[in-house]
Amino acid sequence: MLTQNNTLELEKVLSFLNEIGINVIEKELDNTFLPGLSLGPNCIYIDYDKLLYPGDILHEAGHLAVTPGSERTVAGTDRMSAEWPTQGEEIAAILWSFAAASYLKLPIEFVFHPNGYKNDSDWIISNFNSEIYIGIPFLEWAGLALGKEKALKEGKEAFPIMLKWIRD
């Protein structure tokens, strides 16, 4: 059940995803890895009646965002590689969802709630609060964000500021 705060946060998330070009489609879903969420070609399917953690939407959006465009078009289909997401893409999706939450001024616990991330949400939050961003080289390589050192050299802002939200 969504609370009033979650409803406001959800509206922020949905507006943001629309702005950056990630489609959200309301759809009745049966058994899914995350309650009420599933990925499809260039989209996120949401069953609002089954959605337990609205912050999970940002993590799923992160998977689409860090995946190359040619592969995003087959997300959620049998044409998608069985190895997707790779471990690098998983870490990148975690970083991306943190950057999105920061950008939207949402509490970090909105995404990294205690019932997710294989019980490592406290560890992830601790790392992010200490500005330990494991996986930044992947985001740099994908052209999405810069770590402190590269940002300083290039005169740009460092992560969690994103250069762009969607990988080419």
Buried (B, 14 or more C-beta within 10 A) or exposed (E): EEEEEBEEBBEBBBEBBEEBEBEBEEBEBEEEEBBBBBBBBBBBBBBEEBBBBBBBBBBBBBBBBBBEEEBBEBBBEEEBEEEBBEEBBBBBBBBBBBBBBBBBEBEBEBBBBEEBBEEEBEEBBEBBEEEEBEBBBBBBEBEBBBBEEBBEEEEEEBBBEBBEBBBE
